[in-house]
Amino acid sequence: MAQAARVGRAAHLRVADDVHYAELADVQDFAEGLKETFLHCRELGHNWRPYTAGSHPDGGFERVLRCTRCKTRRVQELSSRGMVMTNRYEYVEGYQHQGLGRIVGEGRGLLRLESLKRLVAKTEE
């Protein structure tokens, strides 16, 4: 995972050596095959809403948020003071692409372009 380091007024990004980034051609193919709801979440971010919650004997909590579009679940462990201790995600089938790599920069742009292409087509119908 990337970490920001402050150097003077500029922030520089350090990236772990083992991070694998998606190739643009692969992202294009992936985007074209994505369901619309998955595409929207990948390019706009998830639309989280509270789904369930429970308390732990130690006073902490587990809260589950669910995306209204793609139904991905975000499971949070919270302390008794409400601090987020961990987050994990439970993706629905078809949302992830094993082996594709991390989609950043121009790859994210390709997701936006695919989303725009579909919206323009609907608008022009």
C-alpha positions, -999 to +999 in steps of 0.1 A: +000+000+000+012+035-007+022+059+020+025+097+018+057+113+030+059+150+037+090+167+022+088+205+025+055+216+010+052+187-015+039+153-006+057+124-023+042+089-028+062+058-018+049+026-033+058-009-021+079-029-045+053-057-047+024-036-059+012-048-093-005-023-115-030-032-142-021-028-179-043-003-197-054-027-224-065-051-196-084-024-178-102-014-211-113-050-216-123-053-180-143-020-180-162-030-212-173-062-196-184-048-162-220-046-152-230-009-150-234-010-112-199-024-108-185+002-132-201+031-113-187+019-080-152+015-095-152+049-110-173+069-085-166+050-053-191+030-033-223+044-019-222+031+016-252+027+039-256+011+073-267-025+070-263-043+103-245-039+136-237-059+167-219-054+200-190-074+214-186-085+250-155-062+253-177-032+246-166-029+209-189-032+179-191-048+144-208-026+118-216-038+083-221-012+056-234-022+022-231-004-011-265+005-025-254-001-060-232-032-061-241-048-028-204-051-016-202-052+021-177-033+043-172-050+077-158-027+104-146-036+138-150-006+161-137+000+196-159+009+226-149+045+218-162+043+182-127+041+166-124+020+135-100-008+143-102-028+111-120-028+077-125-057+054-146-061+023-168-088+010-172-083-027-200-098-047-192-122-075-180-105-107-168-073-090-132-083-087-108-095-114-081-118-101-047-110-114-056-077-131-036-055-107-043-022-091-062+003-113-048+038-109-041+069-130-050+064-167-067+031-158-092+050-136-096+073-166-106+044-188-132+034-162-146+069-164-146+069-202-165+036-203-191+050-179-194+082-199-197+062-232-226+043-217-243+074-204-240+092-237-255+063-255-285+063-231-289+100-233-289+099-271-315+072-273 
